[in-house]
Amino acid sequence: MSGRIAIEISATEHSAEASVNPKPKTPNPKSSSSAATTIVAYLRAHRNPRDAEGQRRYGIAPSVDLLGVRAPMLRALARQHRRDHALALALWSQSIHEARGIAALIDDPKQVTRGQMEAWARDFDNWAIVDACCTQLFNHTPFAIDKVHAWSRRRAEYVKRGAFSLMAGLAVHAKQLPDEVFLSFLPIIAREATDERNFVKKAVNWALRQIGKRNAALRRAALATANEILALDTPAARWIARDAIRELKNR
């Protein structure tokens, strides 16, 4: 699932986006706190325990409340509140998985600080919220590259995943970055390729593949790194390398 850049707040959607109300009728209060309260009430009114259980089967098992609200509804809510930094902070503080997903979608990257990134990273508790933050928001901040280097050395599983999710997000969205940035990421990928934890190794693989897809030169460099990783000969390294080689050789 890690190769998917779009937010995966709901991994068990069984109907098209058109099957839910595309524009939930929510009031537009002046204060961020009251807006957050209104959105949370709406989310709770549309909770779906069956979908929440399905998400848990896909590894989305947060320590905060999981309501099972489907992704199309979350995106529809987010579209009403684009670039609302204060509301994003208020929603994140609600300790509800779906509210945090909306926060990642609506926050203004120009107002995100290093401190906020660290505070939210301490709350990372499942792969979906990590990827939402790191491929929809944090990758658009001026601190993204620094956090790749810092978080890649963290022990916490989801914070470390965040480093490689950031790499993937940058590889896809940051068209202006020179190849040198991504070449500097490849030794980090090789260094961490022996981490056997599922949500780390999948993100390491994802980052390697996305870097290799940017252009021919990076494809060659990524394939060379994959072969270096293969030589490490651990279960995680073999899986990461073989999967990346298979995809990049076919491009």
BAFI-3210 file (N, C-alpha, C; in Angstrom, 3 decimals, decimal comma, padded with zeros to 6 digits):
// residues 251
n [1|2|3|4|5|6|7|8|9|10|11|12|13|14|15|16|17|18|19|20|21|22|23|24|25|26|27|28|29|30|31|32|33|34|35|36|37|38|39|40|41|42|43|44|45|46|47|48|49|50|51|52|53|54|55|56|57|58|59|60|61|62|63|64|65|66|67|68|69|70|71|72|73|74|75|76|77|78|79|80|81|82|83|84|85|86|87|88|89|90|91|92|93|94|95|96|97|98|99|100|101|102|103|104|105|106|107|108|109|110|111|112|113|114|115|116|117|118|119|120|121|122|123|124|125|126|127|128|129|130|131|132|133|134|135|136|137|138|139|140|141|142|143|144|145|146|147|148|149|150|151|152|153|154|155|156|157|158|159|160|161|162|163|164|165|166|167|168|169|170|171|172|173|174|175|176|177|178|179|180|181|182|183|184|185|186|187|188|189|190|191|192|193|194|195|196|197|198|199|200|201|202|203|204|205|206|207|208|209|210|211|212|213|214|215|216|217|218|219|220|221|222|223|224|225|226|227|228|229|230|231|232|233|234|235|236|237|238|239|240|241|242|243|244|245|246|247|248|249|250|251]
n.u [000,822|002,184|003,116|001,211|000,365|-001,775|-003,884|-004,664|-006,740|-009,064|-009,061|-010,834|-012,833|-015,891|-017,546|-018,080|-016,838|-018,932|-021,059|-021,348|-022,283|-021,053|-020,498|-020,591|-022,968|-021,943|-021,755|-020,051|-018,263|-016,882|-014,728|-011,852|-011,934|-014,664|-015,338|-013,868|-015,161|-017,674|-017,028|-016,009|-018,304|-019,851|-018,302|-018,486|-021,202|-021,323|-019,978|-018,669|-018,604|-018,115|-016,526|-014,396|-013,333|-012,506|-010,443|-008,634|-007,794|-006,146|-003,948|-004,331|-004,491|-004,975|-003,973|-005,717|-009,219|-010,930|-013,095|-014,087|-014,968|-015,424|-012,936|-013,708|-015,628|-014,091|-012,288|-014,082|-014,960|-012,514|-012,042|-013,583|-012,173|-009,602|-006,130|-006,164|-004,705|-005,018|-007,378|-006,539|-004,674|-006,422|-008,077|-006,247|-005,708|-007,887|-007,699|-008,690|-008,665|-009,633|-010,110|-007,514|-006,530|-007,914|-006,822|-004,178|-004,663|-005,692|-004,007|-001,749|001,183|003,040|002,828|003,507|005,666|008,976|008,730|006,018|006,016|007,589|006,012|003,640|004,729|005,382|002,927|002,379|000,879|000,093|000,421|-001,103|-001,737|000,812|001,668|-000,198|000,420|003,091|003,203|001,320|001,521|003,878|005,970|005,858|006,967|009,713|011,356|011,518|013,612|015,580|014,188|013,963|016,589|016,913|014,729|015,139|016,975|015,715|014,346|011,667|009,027|007,043|007,857|010,307|009,374|008,195|010,367|011,004|008,612|008,442|010,603|009,488|007,250|008,509|009,896|007,845|006,374|008,064|009,161|011,068|013,399|016,882|018,726|020,750|019,786|018,197|020,019|021,507|019,813|019,898|022,067|021,033|018,731|019,921|021,308|019,259|017,937|017,895|016,121|013,662|011,026|007,689|006,288|008,319|010,177|008,580|008,190|010,822|011,368|009,403|010,277|012,720|011,845|010,264|012,145|013,707|011,977|011,972|013,734|015,964|018,659|018,470|017,086|019,026|020,836|019,243|018,769|021,379|021,757|019,791|020,914|023,134|021,819|020,625|022,840|023,259|021,840|019,775|016,487|014,660|016,175|016,545|013,893|013,180|015,061|014,690|012,022|012,130|014,010|012,644|010,474|011,745|013,405|011,660|010,767]
n.v [-001,212|001,104|002,454|004,128|007,401|009,098|010,086|007,619|007,298|005,835|002,548|000,770|001,330|000,802|001,897|004,264|007,673|009,300|008,155|009,044|011,952|014,607|017,173|017,832|019,341|021,584|023,991|027,188|028,288|031,190|030,958|028,872|026,831|026,359|025,625|023,272|021,751|021,491|020,024|017,662|016,737|016,182|014,140|012,171|011,658|010,276|007,954|004,661|001,626|-000,850|-000,227|000,876|-001,357|-002,766|-001,085|-001,416|-003,995|-003,531|-002,462|000,048|001,176|003,170|004,841|006,692|007,695|005,834|006,269|005,265|006,696|007,271|007,842|009,533|011,247|012,544|013,933|015,600|017,222|018,413|019,975|022,182|023,749|024,662|025,400|026,299|027,009|027,389|025,973|023,434|022,847|022,834|020,671|018,549|018,343|017,042|014,325|012,286|009,996|010,474|013,234|014,141|013,305|015,035|017,416|017,205|017,494|020,075|021,977|024,781|024,711|026,766|027,872|025,969|024,856|023,825|022,892|022,180|020,041|018,185|017,846|016,739|014,459|013,022|012,089|010,255|007,253|005,282|003,937|005,252|007,877|008,894|008,886|010,584|013,052|013,356|013,221|014,951|017,342|017,970|017,533|019,731|021,781|023,977|022,510|019,868|018,264|018,355|017,011|014,476|013,511|013,680|012,181|009,689|008,476|008,012|005,901|005,202|003,547|004,682|007,295|006,965|005,786|008,057|009,531|008,212|008,245|010,976|011,243|009,857|011,475|013,891|013,039|012,600|015,037|017,326|018,796|020,666|020,142|019,352|016,532|015,899|016,094|013,810|011,833|012,063|010,902|008,193|006,716|006,762|005,241|002,760|002,338|001,971|-000,258|-002,731|-002,798|-004,614|-004,117|-003,974|-001,633|000,124|-001,052|-001,253|001,423|002,244|000,800|001,953|004,646|004,264|003,245|005,401|007,446|006,331|006,547|009,142|010,110|009,053|009,023|008,943|006,590|004,713|005,111|004,400|001,706|000,743|001,192|-000,537|-003,000|-002,947|-003,063|-005,568|-007,186|-007,055|-009,042|-009,697|-010,585|-008,348|-006,593|-008,109|-008,314|-005,593|-004,820|-006,647|-006,198|-003,500|-003,600|-005,226|-003,556|-001,191|-002,050|-002,676|-000,326]
n.w [000,000|000,315|-001,905|-002,844|-003,342|-002,773|-000,055|002,318|004,181|004,418|003,742|002,774|000,914|-000,620|-002,413|-005,035|-005,153|-005,751|-004,505|-001,975|-000,107|-001,850|-000,993|002,043|004,160|006,152|008,745|008,659|010,847|012,537|014,309|014,753|016,647|017,032|014,460|014,231|016,178|014,992|012,662|013,803|015,091|012,867|011,704|013,714|013,581|011,250|011,593|011,020|012,057|010,824|008,556|009,936|011,214|008,981|008,103|010,168|009,653|007,550|008,707|009,724|012,593|014,803|017,880|018,755|018,448|015,972|013,470|011,114|008,911|005,500|002,924|000,634|001,796|003,699|002,075|000,767|002,882|003,491|001,239|001,660|003,380|002,706|003,168|005,855|008,540|011,336|011,847|011,114|013,145|015,305|014,655|014,644|017,323|018,325|018,642|016,997|014,431|011,773|011,871|012,129|009,694|007,956|008,861|007,908|005,218|004,908|006,033|005,880|004,231|004,269|006,729|008,509|011,052|012,151|014,746|014,863|013,053|014,425|016,708|015,652|014,530|016,815|017,433|015,476|014,640|012,937|009,605|007,637|008,511|008,768|006,084|004,935|006,162|005,351|002,572|001,647|002,972|004,759|002,970|001,366|002,745|003,744|005,347|004,798|003,680|005,667|007,683|006,580|006,858|009,657|010,764|009,667|011,253|013,604|016,168|016,590|015,018|013,258|012,978|011,758|009,412|008,404|007,381|004,988|003,669|003,269|001,466|-000,729|-001,251|-001,930|-004,193|-005,998|-006,071|-005,889|-008,296|-008,883|-007,556|-007,627|-009,025|-007,268|-004,653|-004,386|-004,925|-002,634|-000,851|-001,348|-000,047|002,556|002,293|001,687|004,051|005,943|005,098|006,277|008,287|009,744|010,306|009,302|008,375|008,062|006,254|003,972|003,350|002,867|000,546|-001,105|-001,261|-002,614|-005,088|-006,042|-006,316|-008,326|-010,451|-011,329|-013,362|-016,052|-015,208|-012,398|-012,194|-012,966|-010,851|-008,658|-009,224|-008,970|-006,247|-005,278|-005,951|-004,293|-001,846|-002,062|-001,768|000,935|002,091|003,972|005,228|004,977|003,367|001,029|000,116|-000,266|-002,225|-004,404|-005,144|-005,913|-008,017|-009,842|-010,560|-011,509|-013,558|-015,519|-016,538]
ca.u [000,000|002,982|003,381|000,092|000,628|-003,010|-004,186|-005,343|-007,427|-009,968|-008,540|-011,858|-013,938|-016,600|-018,403|-017,422|-016,963|-020,236|-022,088|-021,512|-022,550|-019,763|-020,297|-021,347|-023,478|-021,475|-021,668|-018,725|-018,099|-015,761|-013,568|-011,339|-012,367|-016,047|-015,338|-013,393|-016,239|-018,703|-016,523|-015,946|-019,682|-020,247|-017,589|-019,066|-022,535|-021,164|-019,056|-019,026|-017,772|-017,702|-015,381|-013,273|-012,740|-011,790|-009,197|-007,706|-007,223|-005,102|-002,872|-004,660|-004,978|-004,440|-004,218|-006,838|-010,480|-011,055|-014,538|-014,472|-015,539|-014,737|-012,051|-014,369|-016,263|-013,028|-011,782|-015,108|-014,865|-011,259|-012,129|-014,257|-011,349|-008,224|-005,139|-006,642|-003,716|-005,578|-008,327|-005,758|-004,151|-007,555|-008,526|-005,241|-005,788|-009,101|-007,361|-009,538|-007,884|-010,150|-009,874|-006,100|-006,374|-008,367|-005,821|-003,052|-005,095|-006,086|-003,036|-000,980|002,597|003,826|002,731|003,986|006,990|009,716|008,144|004,776|006,347|008,034|004,868|002,754|005,444|005,258|001,589|002,236|000,555|-000,256|001,048|-001,936|-001,596|002,181|001,763|-000,993|001,200|004,391|003,087|000,349|001,778|005,251|006,859|005,777|007,589|011,160|012,091|011,316|014,873|016,188|013,468|014,363|017,849|016,726|013,791|015,644|017,782|014,885|013,997|010,214|008,702|006,296|008,662|011,259|008,626|007,994|011,514|010,952|007,399|008,846|011,380|008,566|006,466|009,375|010,202|006,675|005,812|009,038|009,776|012,135|014,610|017,898|019,014|021,684|019,016|017,748|021,225|021,914|018,903|020,127|022,813|020,135|017,906|020,745|021,637|018,104|017,251|017,868|015,076|012,691|009,661|006,908|005,936|009,556|010,763|007,742|008,452|012,160|011,176|008,607|011,157|013,687|011,143|009,837|013,342|014,095|011,010|012,046|014,379|016,836|019,870|018,114|016,732|020,279|021,378|018,379|019,041|022,675|021,514|019,040|021,849|023,908|020,946|020,469|024,045|023,209|021,379|018,848|015,131|014,117|016,972|016,250|012,558|013,243|015,851|014,089|010,810|012,522|014,645|011,598|009,698|012,540|013,943|010,574|010,346]
ca.v [000,000|002,300|003,167|005,004|008,722|009,702|009,748|006,341|007,307|004,690|001,562|-000,218|001,948|-000,147|002,622|005,397|008,928|009,884|007,498|009,769|013,367|015,187|018,447|017,795|020,647|021,946|025,443|027,770|029,190|032,112|030,519|027,553|025,833|025,984|024,895|021,917|021,066|021,167|018,946|016,437|016,264|015,597|012,865|011,194|011,299|009,403|006,860|003,383|000,625|-001,902|000,269|001,027|-002,680|-003,062|-000,326|-002,060|-005,172|-003,026|-001,878|001,384|000,907|004,282|004,851|007,616|007,173|005,519|006,310|004,532|007,575|006,969|008,878|010,573|012,215|013,350|014,856|016,615|018,170|019,158|020,962|023,384|024,451|024,642|026,350|026,864|026,510|027,342|024,858|022,190|022,606|022,486|019,314|017,580|018,213|016,319|012,920|011,435|009,676|011,165|014,674|014,366|013,194|016,299|018,431|017,087|017,933|021,488|022,901|025,621|024,378|027,976|028,217|024,842|025,079|022,625|022,416|021,477|018,758|017,275|017,545|015,804|013,189|012,282|011,493|009,262|005,955|004,322|004,301|006,133|009,264|009,277|009,170|011,778|014,230|013,488|013,348|015,988|018,582|018,233|017,554|021,056|022,763|024,106|021,686|018,462|017,537|018,210|015,978|013,181|013,094|013,513|011,113|008,383|007,901|007,809|004,504|005,008|002,972|005,544|008,480|006,544|005,677|009,403|009,957|007,632|008,791|012,295|011,037|009,507|012,655|014,825|012,487|012,751|016,388|018,424|018,730|021,648|019,718|018,731|015,118|015,750|015,869|012,418|011,013|012,080|010,037|006,774|006,064|006,604|004,078|001,558|002,190|001,541|-001,340|-003,960|-002,688|-005,651|-003,727|-003,960|-000,311|000,804|-001,621|-000,898|002,823|002,283|000,326|002,971|005,786|003,854|003,149|006,714|008,154|005,746|006,905|010,565|010,253|007,936|009,023|008,474|005,174|003,951|005,209|003,613|000,287|000,434|001,100|-001,770|-004,122|-002,871|-003,542|-007,012|-007,832|-007,083|-010,414|-009,914|-010,721|-007,057|-006,065|-008,872|-007,950|-004,214|-004,742|-007,396|-005,518|-002,279|-003,993|-005,717|-002,440|-000,212|-002,647|-002,748|001,014]
ca.w [000,000|000,525|-003,123|-003,186|-002,785|-002,257|001,336|002,467|005,465|004,384|002,814|002,483|000,229|-001,462|-003,333|-005,679|-004,408|-006,006|-003,710|-000,722|-000,318|-002,208|-000,308|003,300|004,555|007,481|008,930|008,503|011,992|012,443|015,085|014,407|017,620|016,763|013,198|014,528|016,897|014,012|011,808|014,602|015,268|011,578|011,574|014,650|013,096|010,086|011,924|010,411|012,732|009,891|007,802|010,869|011,394|007,749|008,107|011,107|008,990|006,659|009,497|010,219|013,947|015,602|019,323|018,952|017,932|014,554|013,263|009,917|007,889|004,250|002,381|-000,169|002,675|004,300|001,053|000,532|003,996|003,378|000,163|002,156|004,373|002,238|003,683|007,120|009,491|012,692|011,909|011,081|014,489|016,170|014,314|015,089|018,780|018,703|018,888|016,167|013,241|010,597|012,039|011,832|008,255|007,366|009,217|006,978|003,896|004,830|006,612|004,970|004,462|004,520|008,147|009,312|011,629|012,554|015,994|014,554|012,435|015,481|017,581|014,959|014,383|018,071|017,438|014,421|015,232|011,893|008,336|006,822|008,939|008,409|004,657|004,672|006,564|004,695|001,118|001,329|003,716|005,190|001,810|000,751|003,631|003,520|006,315|004,454|003,487|006,993|008,433|006,025|007,489|011,102|011,099|009,221|012,336|014,790|016,412|016,536|013,713|012,349|012,686|010,734|008,162|007,905|006,579|003,653|003,067|002,784|000,247|-001,804|-001,561|-002,646|-005,517|-006,863|-006,166|-005,913|-009,628|-008,993|-006,849|-008,494|-008,776|-006,142|-003,426|-004,335|-004,807|-001,218|-000,107|-001,618|001,041|003,709|001,967|001,848|005,481|006,730|004,393|007,072|009,312|009,390|010,641|008,074|007,869|007,686|005,033|002,832|003,005|002,273|-000,821|-001,798|-001,553|-003,638|-006,374|-006,514|-006,778|-009,603|-011,498|-011,697|-014,668|-016,406|-014,379|-011,060|-012,332|-012,914|-009,493|-007,775|-009,485|-008,365|-004,805|-005,038|-005,989|-003,049|-000,773|-002,239|-001,246|002,399|002,313|005,085|004,656|004,563|002,264|-000,190|-000,376|-000,755|-003,451|-005,513|-005,585|-006,633|-009,279|-010,746|-011,091|-012,243|-014,791|-016,503|-016,960]
c.u [000,857|003,265|002,300|000,274|-000,627|-003,284|-005,027|-006,027|-008,428|-009,486|-009,599|-013,067|-014,574|-017,526|-017,649|-017,680|-018,338|-021,334|-022,253|-021,766|-021,244|-019,472|-021,124|-021,736|-023,075|-021,433|-020,234|-018,485|-016,859|-014,539|-013,159|-011,820|-013,799|-016,173|-014,890|-014,467|-017,335|-018,275|-016,477|-017,340|-020,180|-019,586|-018,207|-020,457|-022,463|-020,180|-019,585|-018,143|-017,285|-016,490|-014,163|-012,576|-011,965|-010,468|-008,177|-007,055|-006,118|-003,998|-003,117|-005,324|-004,444|-004,740|-005,352|-008,101|-010,414|-012,540|-014,987|-015,166|-014,714|-013,987|-012,754|-015,044|-015,219|-012,488|-012,794|-015,111|-013,622|-011,336|-012,797|-013,359|-009,878|-007,388|-005,629|-005,773|-004,290|-006,562|-007,600|-005,210|-005,276|-008,042|-007,523|-005,369|-006,999|-008,852|-008,361|-008,791|-008,349|-009,976|-008,417|-005,829|-006,800|-007,355|-004,639|-003,405|-005,322|-005,021|-002,269|000,505|003,473|003,808|003,195|005,401|007,688|009,099|006,847|005,062|006,788|006,874|003,933|003,431|005,379|003,896|001,409|001,976|000,028|000,265|000,226|-001,772|-000,182|002,224|000,932|-000,199|002,417|004,310|002,079|000,694|003,259|006,228|006,847|006,387|009,077|012,001|012,110|012,635|015,583|015,509|013,723|015,599|017,656|015,866|014,288|016,489|016,987|014,528|012,506|009,796|008,046|007,010|009,698|010,563|008,436|009,142|011,388|009,669|007,675|009,661|010,457|007,739|007,271|009,667|009,048|006,330|006,840|009,825|010,994|013,438|015,609|018,132|019,895|020,951|018,656|018,921|021,700|021,008|019,264|020,997|021,976|019,249|018,694|021,044|020,481|017,383|017,236|016,859|013,929|011,240|008,872|006,690|007,157|010,058|009,912|007,980|009,840|012,072|010,444|009,481|012,135|013,028|010,759|011,024|013,748|013,177|011,145|012,658|015,372|018,077|019,567|017,661|017,983|020,868|020,559|018,594|020,384|022,535|020,752|019,959|022,772|023,093|020,779|021,658|024,089|022,652|020,655|017,446|014,549|014,857|016,673|014,892|012,571|013,921|015,159|012,836|011,148|013,140|013,594|010,825|010,541|013,138|012,913|010,125|011,050]
c.v [001,263|003,061|004,143|006,346|009,329|009,231|008,502|006,275|006,168|003,729|000,586|000,412|000,934|000,548|003,796|006,661|009,538|009,287|008,122|011,227|014,079|016,504|018,460|019,195|020,941|023,462|025,925|028,768|030,052|031,569|029,108|026,482|025,397|025,258|023,464|021,118|020,620|019,994|017,630|015,871|015,593|014,228|011,800|010,747|010,328|008,265|005,547|002,299|-000,483|-001,457|000,476|-000,308|-003,090|-002,322|-000,954|-003,287|-004,770|-002,296|-000,462|001,205|001,976|004,126|005,809|007,001|006,965|005,367|005,519|005,380|007,409|008,172|009,902|011,644|013,123|014,359|015,967|017,661|019,043|020,239|022,264|024,259|024,473|025,754|027,072|026,293|026,379|026,185|023,523|021,854|022,190|021,069|018,269|017,331|017,395|014,841|011,968|011,229|010,476|012,680|015,011|014,222|014,451|017,404|018,403|017,623|019,445|022,454|023,650|025,343|025,594|028,387|027,093|025,139|023,747|022,024|021,663|020,110|017,748|016,878|016,545|014,450|012,358|011,593|010,429|007,885|004,948|004,842|005,322|007,596|009,771|009,721|010,389|013,038|014,443|013,628|014,403|017,338|018,824|018,297|018,899|022,150|022,884|023,226|020,210|017,695|017,341|017,102|014,592|012,674|012,825|012,291|009,736|007,701|007,685|006,328|004,251|004,617|003,974|006,852|008,130|006,359|007,062|009,904|009,468|008,003|010,198|012,175|010,757|010,715|013,692|014,333|012,694|014,218|017,501|018,400|019,637|021,186|019,057|017,273|014,925|015,503|014,395|011,449|010,970|011,198|008,555|006,085|005,863|005,383|002,791|001,282|001,596|000,331|-002,662|-003,890|-003,610|-005,247|-003,422|-002,557|000,563|000,255|-001,299|000,544|003,000|001,877|001,374|004,151|005,449|003,814|004,527|007,555|007,645|006,100|008,348|010,774|009,111|007,867|008,500|007,014|004,310|003,962|004,380|002,122|-000,129|000,297|-000,173|-002,979|-004,129|-003,424|-005,050|-007,761|-007,852|-008,402|-010,612|-010,031|-009,400|-006,522|-006,797|-008,469|-006,552|-004,171|-005,433|-006,723|-004,261|-002,611|-004,432|-004,551|-001,510|-000,773|-002,677|-001,390|001,414]
c.w [000,000|-000,747|-003,508|-002,509|-002,186|-000,849|001,426|003,828|005,539|003,331|002,368|001,822|-000,711|-002,443|-003,899|-004,889|-004,610|-005,148|-002,343|-001,059|-000,626|-001,501|000,973|003,733|005,992|007,587|008,785|009,625|011,845|013,164|014,700|015,373|017,360|015,439|013,419|015,242|015,936|013,129|012,567|014,831|013,997|011,400|012,482|014,184|011,922|010,351|011,362|011,019|011,795|009,071|008,699|011,086|010,147|007,664|009,050|010,476|008,014|007,430|009,951|011,578|014,893|017,084|019,679|018,351|016,419|014,268|012,041|008,877|006,611|003,669|001,504|000,684|003,338|003,299|000,767|001,642|003,863|002,308|000,615|003,035|003,963|002,866|004,935|008,240|010,895|012,844|011,887|012,465|015,437|015,897|014,790|016,590|019,239|018,998|018,226|014,851|012,022|010,684|011,730|010,338|007,532|007,656|008,256|005,604|003,809|005,330|005,514|005,196|004,729|005,983|009,065|009,791|011,900|013,818|015,760|013,942|013,490|016,400|016,919|014,786|015,667|018,177|016,359|015,041|014,213|010,558|007,545|007,216|008,667|006,958|004,270|005,003|005,677|003,181|000,696|001,941|003,969|004,022|001,086|001,625|003,319|004,435|005,929|004,364|004,820|007,790|007,870|006,750|008,985|011,421|010,663|010,288|013,631|014,934|016,236|015,121|012,768|012,066|011,622|009,396|007,545|007,054|005,150|002,919|002,530|001,500|-000,938|-002,225|-002,328|-004,061|-006,492|-007,111|-006,362|-007,222|-009,735|-008,357|-007,799|-008,110|-007,545|-004,823|-003,306|-004,299|-003,357|-000,359|-000,254|-000,554|002,310|003,499|002,167|003,320|006,279|006,130|005,150|008,216|008,912|009,680|009,374|007,508|007,610|006,363|003,807|002,399|002,395|000,803|-001,669|-002,191|-002,675|-005,016|-006,914|-006,988|-008,152|-010,755|-011,978|-013,079|-014,868|-015,514|-012,977|-011,097|-012,255|-011,509|-008,518|-007,980|-008,890|-006,853|-004,462|-005,053|-004,771|-001,885|-000,861|-001,639|000,273|002,912|003,642|004,490|004,168|003,343|000,964|-000,761|-000,980|-002,120|-004,620|-006,042|-006,384|-007,985|-010,288|-011,367|-011,965|-013,520|-015,899|-017,004|-018,260]
res [m|s|g|r|i|a|i|e|i|s|a|t|e|h|s|a|e|a|s|v|n|p|k|p|k|t|p|n|p|k|s|s|s|s|a|a|t|t|i|v|a|y|l|r|a|h|r|n|p|r|d|a|e|g|q|r|r|y|g|i|a|p|s|v|d|l|l|g|v|r|a|p|m|l|r|a|l|a|r|q|h|r|r|d|h|a|l|a|l|a|l|w|s|q|s|i|h|e|a|r|g|i|a|a|l|i|d|d|p|k|q|v|t|r|g|q|m|e|a|w|a|r|d|f|d|n|w|a|i|v|d|a|c|c|t|q|l|f|n|h|t|p|f|a|i|d|k|v|h|a|w|s|r|r|r|a|e|y|v|k|r|g|a|f|s|l|m|a|g|l|a|v|h|a|k|q|l|p|d|e|v|f|l|s|f|l|p|i|i|a|r|e|a|t|d|e|r|n|f|v|k|k|a|v|n|w|a|l|r|q|i|g|k|r|n|a|a|l|r|r|a|a|l|a|t|a|n|e|i|l|a|l|d|t|p|a|a|r|w|i|a|r|d|a|i|r|e|l|k|n|r]
***
